[in-house]
Amino acid sequence: MLNRIIYSFLISCVIIIDSFGQDPTFSQFYANPLYLAPSFAGATEEYRFALNYRNQWPAVPGVFHTYSISFDKALVNFNSGIGVLATYDVAGSGELSTTNIGLLYSYDFKFAEEWHIRPGVNFKFTYLGLDIYKLIFASQMTGSGTVPSVYPPPFSKVADVDFASSALVYNDRYWGGFTLDHLLNPKQSFYGNESILPVKLNIFGGLQIMRKTRLRQTYHEVLSVAFNFQKQAKFYQTDIGLYYYRDPLIFGLWYRGIPFVTSQAGDAIIGLVGIKTKQLHIGYSYDFTISNLISSTAGAHEISLVYEFNSFSIGQRTKIRAIPCPEF
């Protein structure tokens, strides 16, 4: 009961006073590539469909469920890619939610014999919602009736537009890039107060440190190392980890909370297991909390499904330059 009172108070503060929002984070960055950077739009053989779900801190009632669905297509004759990305994030008993629907475009430049640079953009519509009648206020929890009833004033749903830009540099073994999101600072206040969504910076990259081929055509065993740095307002986070793929299985181990480059040092250890076939990739990861919240949150669960398919001939496929980053 005490936790519900505290949580109701915090939600009430969020909708009444000035506040700064923050974005959800996925542990399986590359299983949701369009969310990581619009530069990944169309960076596939032809068509790609992805579904992602994250349940963060399941031990805390009604908190942090994030859904993502995306579809993108390679435009080989134009060295480009297009995509659509929709995300839905909901938290709390009042179902405070954020919905984003974006159109993405990327273009691939070859600037050296083996190197490519791929800028990308994401134009999106954002919507903020809340069912205030599902919130529980202090006056509804006191039997004495000494606390006056609280009736929040009516508010308007919040809709706005936003924009993200990114760039990706890669060859057949290395990749790296950055994303700047919320460049239009979309509105976040239900009552028209000063409330913005701060610009978010992502810097990511990695390399394949070992790979073995089968029949000199496809890699059947790959070991990769990767990192992802995020900064939004005064908060920043760095993840670093390893991926090991041996056809058809993939395993990953990540550490989140590197001292001096993360606001919360020692935040979580992330384990990943998945299966990867030519067309279908399925992954499951679990964030094991190692901070002082270890006994309160029950970590985080994340599931991803990526389906890739194409109708290209063998000659057309040779025009596509694969980005070496892992699919999870």
MISEMAR-966934 format. One record per residue (C-alpha): residue number from 1; x, y, z. Coordinates in steps of 0.1 Angstrom, whole numbers, plus 5000, padded with zeros to 4 digits. Example, Ala and Ser with C-alpha at 12.3 -4.5 7.8 and 13.67 -1.06 7.14 Angstrom:
<pts>
PT/num/c1/c2/c3
PT/1/5123/4955/5078;
PT/2/5137/4989/5071;
</pts>
This chain:
<pts>
PT/num/c1/c2/c3
PT/1/5000/5000/5000;
PT/2/5028/5024/5008;
PT/3/5044/5018/4974;
PT/4/5011/5026/4957;
PT/5/5008/5059/4977;
PT/6/5044/5069/4968;
PT/7/5039/5060/4932;
PT/8/5006/5079/4929;
PT/9/5023/5110/4944;
PT/10/5052/5108/4919;
PT/11/5028/5104/4889;
PT/12/5008/5134/4901;
PT/13/5040/5155/4903;
PT/14/5049/5145/4868;
PT/15/5017/5157/4852;
PT/16/5015/5190/4873;
PT/17/5050/5204/4875;
PT/18/5077/5210/4849;
PT/19/5094/5178/4839;
PT/20/5119/5164/4815;
PT/21/5111/5131/4797;
PT/22/5135/5103/4788;
PT/23/5135/5076/4762;
PT/24/5132/5038/4768;
PT/25/5163/5018/4762;
PT/26/5166/4983/4745;
PT/27/5193/4959/4755;
PT/28/5192/4942/4721;
PT/29/5203/4972/4702;
PT/30/5209/4956/4668;
PT/31/5176/4936/4669;
PT/32/5159/4969/4667;
PT/33/5182/4987/4643;
PT/34/5158/5014/4631;
PT/35/5153/5025/4668;
PT/36/5191/5027/4672;
PT/37/5197/5048/4641;
PT/38/5177/5057/4610;
PT/39/5209/5049/4590;
PT/40/5200/5012/4593;
PT/41/5168/5017/4572;
PT/42/5171/4995/4542;
PT/43/5205/4979/4554;
PT/44/5192/4945/4546;
PT/45/5190/4922/4515;
PT/46/5156/4935/4506;
PT/47/5127/4934/4531;
PT/48/5130/4933/4569;
PT/49/5102/4931/4596;
PT/50/5110/4934/4633;
PT/51/5091/4931/4665;
PT/52/5105/4939/4700;
PT/53/5091/4938/4735;
PT/54/5108/4949/4767;
PT/55/5094/4944/4803;
PT/56/5116/4965/4826;
PT/57/5114/4960/4864;
PT/58/5086/4935/4865;
PT/59/5086/4935/4903;
PT/60/5074/4971/4904;
PT/61/5036/4971/4896;
PT/62/5025/4986/4863;
PT/63/5059/4999/4852;
PT/64/5077/5002/4819;
PT/65/5064/4981/4790;
PT/66/5079/4990/4757;
PT/67/5068/4977/4723;
PT/68/5083/4983/4689;
PT/69/5074/4973/4653;
PT/70/5093/4982/4622;
PT/71/5095/4975/4585;
PT/72/5122/4985/4561;
PT/73/5132/4979/4525;
PT/74/5164/4983/4505;
PT/75/5163/5004/4473;
PT/76/5193/4988/4457;
PT/77/5191/5008/4424;
PT/78/5192/5041/4444;
PT/79/5218/5031/4471;
PT/80/5191/5039/4496;
PT/81/5167/5024/4521;
PT/82/5133/5034/4535;
PT/83/5115/5023/4566;
PT/84/5086/5027/4591;
PT/85/5091/5025/4628;
PT/86/5064/5026/4656;
PT/87/5071/5025/4693;
PT/88/5048/5024/4723;
PT/89/5060/5029/4758;
PT/90/5036/5027/4788;
PT/91/5041/5029/4826;
PT/92/5022/5032/4858;
PT/93/4986/5026/4870;
PT/94/4976/5057/4850;
PT/95/4990/5042/4818;
PT/96/5013/5072/4810;
PT/97/5022/5064/4775;
PT/98/5043/5077/4746;
PT/99/5036/5067/4710;
PT/100/5060/5074/4681;
PT/101/5054/5067/4644;
PT/102/5082/5076/4620;
PT/103/5092/5075/4584;
PT/104/5129/5068/4578;
PT/105/5153/5072/4549;
PT/106/5190/5064/4544;
PT/107/5216/5067/4516;
PT/108/5248/5047/4512;
PT/109/5280/5065/4500;
PT/110/5312/5046/4491;
PT/111/5341/5069/4499;
PT/112/5370/5045/4498;
PT/113/5377/5011/4484;
PT/114/5363/4992/4513;
PT/115/5345/5020/4534;
PT/116/5310/5033/4533;
PT/117/5292/5061/4551;
PT/118/5254/5059/4555;
PT/119/5235/5090/4567;
PT/120/5199/5086/4578;
PT/121/5169/5107/4589;
PT/122/5137/5099/4608;
PT/123/5106/5122/4606;
PT/124/5081/5112/4632;
PT/125/5048/5120/4649;
PT/126/5047/5117/4687;
PT/127/5017/5114/4710;
PT/128/5016/5115/4748;
PT/129/4987/5100/4767;
PT/130/4974/5094/4802;
PT/131/4943/5079/4818;
PT/132/4941/5101/4848;
PT/133/4910/5084/4861;
PT/134/4930/5053/4868;
PT/135/4953/5071/4892;
PT/136/4948/5067/4929;
PT/137/4952/5098/4951;
PT/138/4957/5101/4988;
PT/139/4921/5111/4995;
PT/140/4910/5078/4981;
PT/141/4931/5058/5006;
PT/142/4922/5075/5039;
PT/143/4893/5061/5060;
PT/144/4889/5092/5082;
PT/145/4879/5116/5054;
PT/146/4902/5143/5069;
PT/147/4921/5147/5036;
PT/148/4901/5167/5010;
PT/149/4894/5150/4978;
PT/150/4917/5157/4948;
PT/151/4902/5164/4914;
PT/152/4928/5172/4888;
PT/153/4918/5198/4862;
PT/154/4911/5186/4827;
PT/155/4940/5184/4803;
PT/156/4947/5179/4766;
PT/157/4964/5150/4749;
PT/158/4998/5160/4737;
PT/159/5007/5156/4700;
PT/160/5038/5170/4683;
PT/161/5063/5162/4655;
PT/162/5100/5153/4659;
PT/163/5131/5146/4639;
PT/164/5162/5124/4643;
PT/165/5194/5122/4622;
PT/166/5223/5097/4622;
PT/167/5254/5086/4603;
PT/168/5270/5052/4601;
PT/169/5305/5043/4588;
PT/170/5315/5007/4581;
PT/171/5335/4982/4561;
PT/172/5333/4944/4561;
PT/173/5347/4941/4597;
PT/174/5342/4975/4615;
PT/175/5313/4997/4621;
PT/176/5306/5029/4641;
PT/177/5281/5057/4641;
PT/178/5260/5082/4660;
PT/179/5224/5093/4663;
PT/180/5209/5127/4674;
PT/181/5172/5123/4684;
PT/182/5145/5148/4694;
PT/183/5161/5176/4675;
PT/184/5127/5194/4675;
PT/185/5123/5191/4713;
PT/186/5087/5178/4712;
PT/187/5062/5190/4739;
PT/188/5057/5168/4769;
PT/189/5034/5188/4792;
PT/190/4996/5180/4795;
PT/191/4989/5215/4809;
PT/192/5011/5236/4786;
PT/193/5039/5241/4811;
PT/194/5076/5243/4801;
PT/195/5084/5206/4796;
PT/196/5106/5193/4769;
PT/197/5121/5160/4757;
PT/198/5159/5166/4757;
PT/199/5180/5158/4727;
PT/200/5194/5122/4730;
PT/201/5229/5113/4717;
PT/202/5238/5077/4708;
PT/203/5274/5067/4699;
PT/204/5278/5030/4689;
PT/205/5303/5008/4672;
PT/206/5322/4975/4672;
PT/207/5342/4950/4652;
PT/208/5344/4914/4643;
PT/209/5375/4900/4661;
PT/210/5372/4865/4648;
PT/211/5352/4848/4620;
PT/212/5353/4816/4601;
PT/213/5337/4807/4568;
PT/214/5319/4777/4555;
PT/215/5325/4767/4519;
PT/216/5341/4801/4514;
PT/217/5307/4818/4512;
PT/218/5290/4825/4545;
PT/219/5303/4830/4580;
PT/220/5293/4802/4603;
PT/221/5313/4813/4634;
PT/222/5318/4850/4644;
PT/223/5330/4867/4676;
PT/224/5322/4904/4679;
PT/225/5327/4931/4704;
PT/226/5305/4962/4705;
PT/227/5296/4992/4726;
PT/228/5267/5017/4729;
PT/229/5270/5051/4747;
PT/230/5238/5072/4754;
PT/231/5234/5106/4768;
PT/232/5201/5125/4775;
PT/233/5200/5156/4796;
PT/234/5223/5150/4826;
PT/235/5221/5112/4824;
PT/236/5245/5090/4804;
PT/237/5251/5053/4800;
PT/238/5277/5031/4784;
PT/239/5272/4994/4776;
PT/240/5300/4971/4763;
PT/241/5297/4935/4754;
PT/242/5305/4904/4733;
PT/243/5285/4884/4708;
PT/244/5294/4849/4698;
PT/245/5276/4833/4668;
PT/246/5280/4797/4658;
PT/247/5254/4787/4632;
PT/248/5226/4787/4641;
PT/249/5230/4799/4677;
PT/250/5241/4833/4691;
PT/251/5251/4842/4727;
PT/252/5258/4876/4741;
PT/253/5271/4890/4774;
PT/254/5269/4928/4782;
PT/255/5279/4950/4810;
PT/256/5260/4982/4817;
PT/257/5274/5008/4840;
PT/258/5311/5014/4832;
PT/259/5325/5038/4859;
PT/260/5330/5074/4847;
PT/261/5310/5069/4815;
PT/262/5277/5060/4831;
PT/263/5255/5079/4856;
PT/264/5248/5047/4876;
PT/265/5281/5028/4878;
PT/266/5275/4990/4880;
PT/267/5239/4990/4867;
PT/268/5233/4956/4851;
PT/269/5248/4924/4835;
PT/270/5229/4914/4804;
PT/271/5227/4878/4791;
PT/272/5215/4870/4756;
PT/273/5206/4838/4738;
PT/274/5192/4836/4703;
PT/275/5188/4816/4671;
PT/276/5196/4829/4637;
PT/277/5186/4813/4604;
PT/278/5188/4828/4569;
PT/279/5155/4845/4573;
PT/280/5144/4844/4610;
PT/281/5162/4857/4640;
PT/282/5148/4852/4675;
PT/283/5164/4866/4707;
PT/284/5158/4867/4744;
PT/285/5178/4887/4769;
PT/286/5177/4893/4806;
PT/287/5191/4923/4825;
PT/288/5204/4912/4859;
PT/289/5204/4943/4881;
PT/290/5236/4947/4901;
PT/291/5230/4982/4915;
PT/292/5214/4990/4949;
PT/293/5180/4982/4932;
PT/294/5190/4945/4930;
PT/295/5163/4933/4954;
PT/296/5135/4956/4942;
PT/297/5132/4953/4904;
PT/298/5135/4917/4892;
PT/299/5157/4929/4863;
PT/300/5143/4932/4828;
PT/301/5131/4908/4801;
PT/302/5134/4915/4764;
PT/303/5123/4895/4733;
PT/304/5130/4902/4697;
PT/305/5119/4887/4664;
PT/306/5134/4898/4630;
PT/307/5123/4883/4597;
PT/308/5142/4891/4565;
PT/309/5132/4880/4530;
PT/310/5140/4890/4494;
PT/311/5132/4884/4458;
PT/312/5165/4894/4443;
PT/313/5185/4874/4419;
PT/314/5221/4864/4428;
PT/315/5234/4893/4406;
PT/316/5213/4919/4424;
PT/317/5224/4907/4459;
PT/318/5260/4914/4451;
PT/319/5251/4951/4450;
PT/320/5242/4950/4487;
PT/321/5271/4957/4511;
PT/322/5264/4940/4544;
PT/323/5270/4959/4576;
PT/324/5290/4935/4599;
PT/325/5272/4944/4632;
PT/326/5253/4915/4649;
PT/327/5216/4912/4646;
PT/328/5211/4913/4684;
</pts>
